[in-house]
């Protein structure tokens, strides 16, 4: 095991927790997807109290992380510790054709299929509403191309997508990441995002419920943070930008994507938009107040002849701190 060094007690505790049949099976499953106690109970064919006890030991040993979402708790492998590296290493060494592992994966596939069906049902109910909004602004393809272009100057390994919605930004940028995380308050959106990430096979990307004003993440956590089509729902965009900037690493970049000013008042009542777009100066000021240098602003007008009435703007800011020597995560 390489990477983060482990203390004797930490490593001993992690090995003891992993060295049991059911717990090793749980680690193998959580290496593939985020799962609930109910999911694991169905896959492993064991009682809920028994599964809960195993998960408690794994969490206490640092091998597994637990995230609360409404009435549910989701579990996934640890992320940035020696114990987490051990969990990933053990899961990777298991033979996928082993009968026990293969059977568990078959049952996991059934769970994923159920998730996908539920997500598709929700999407179908709201598809007409979302399509109507899409027709009002620049095409998704044009916006996504602009997002990729804005971040293309330098590679990055970690991405936080604040207000991830259906997880599209993680899907768009996830292939070249080591770690991708999406935060959203809506449980329905998180279900859609998980189904999307499952479908794309992005096991290194995950989503969780969270508060955009209080991300519960440490400083210096991510190379890039994206706030995509979120600010117009908020009553304090400046505060959200400050919180997003807080978790950037030195030289990390914050990309804000949102509507330019418009006069479609019905969006306030029908879609809960609190702000009808943002001027270039307003978001620029928020970035600067958050301690970031503005790298650029771009406006994407609707295509000629389209039904679009709203332009989309992109702002890119950068943390001005100098990266530590030897840290090549996101350097010019």
JOSULHU-V474543 format. One record per helix or strand. SS is the DSSP state (helix for helix, strand for strand). FROM is the first residue (numbers start at 1). LEN is the number of residues. If there is no record, write none. Layout:
# JOSULHU-V474543
ss = {SS	SS}
from = {FROM	FROM}
len = {LEN	LEN}
This chain:
# JOSULHU-V474543
ss = {helix	helix	strand	helix	helix	strand	strand	helix	helix	strand	helix	strand	helix	strand	helix	strand	strand	strand	strand	helix	helix	strand	helix	helix	strand	strand	strand}
from = {8	21	35	37	48	64	72	82	99	137	140	158	168	179	187	205	211	214	222	231	237	248	266	280	292	310	312}
len = {11	10	2	8	13	6	6	12	36	1	11	5	9	6	14	5	1	1	7	3	10	12	6	10	9	1	8}
